[in-house]
Amino acid sequence: MITNTRFKQTKPNRKWTWESPDRKTHNLIDYIIVNKKLMGSVRNSRAFPSADVGSDHQLVMVNIRLKL
């Protein structure tokens, strides 16, 4: 299951993961995929526009709660 599309984000810049060189076009092209059995453990999935990774892509992170 794709986690990026399951969670609604309040800020629009947390939804897209790629920015065109002219900074006008944004697309969701990077995904985090988990097994369907583990989807109940996923709490949130979002992009981080403030992370400087030296790329036109944004850092994508998922929050997971695990029971040990």
C-alpha positions in Angstrom: 0.0 0.0 0.0 1.2 3.5 -0.8 1.4 5.6 2.4 1.9 9.1 0.8 -1.6 9.2 -0.6 -3.5 7.9 2.5 -2.9 10.9 4.8 -4.2 14.4 4.2 -1.7 17.2 4.9 -2.8 20.7 6.0 0.0 22.5 4.2 0.3 22.0 0.4 4.1 21.8 0.4 4.0 18.6 2.4 2.2 16.8 -0.4 4.5 17.1 -3.3 8.0 15.5 -3.5 9.5 16.9 -6.7 9.9 20.5 -7.9 10.7 21.5 -11.5 13.7 23.7 -12.2 11.5 26.7 -12.9 9.9 26.1 -9.4 6.3 26.3 -10.9 5.5 22.6 -11.3 5.2 20.2 -8.3 4.5 16.5 -8.5 4.1 13.5 -6.2 6.6 11.0 -7.7 8.4 9.6 -4.7 6.5 7.0 -2.6 6.8 4.9 0.6 5.2 1.5 0.1 4.5 -0.9 3.0 2.9 -4.3 3.3 -0.9 -4.3 3.7 -0.6 -6.1 7.0 1.6 -3.2 8.4 -0.6 -0.4 7.2 -2.3 -0.3 10.6 1.0 0.7 12.2 1.6 3.7 9.9 0.6 6.9 11.7 1.6 9.6 9.1 3.5 10.0 5.8 4.7 13.4 4.5 7.4 15.3 2.6 9.8 17.7 4.2 10.5 20.7 2.0 12.8 22.3 4.6 15.3 19.4 4.5 18.3 20.4 2.4 19.3 17.2 0.4 20.9 18.9 -2.6 18.2 17.7 -5.0 15.0 18.8 -6.7 13.3 16.0 -4.6 12.0 16.4 -1.1 12.8 14.1 1.8 9.8 11.7 2.4 9.2 10.3 5.9 6.8 7.9 7.4 5.9 7.6 11.1 5.3 4.0 12.3 4.3 2.7 15.7 5.8 -0.7 16.4 5.0 -3.1 19.2 8.0 -5.1 20.4 
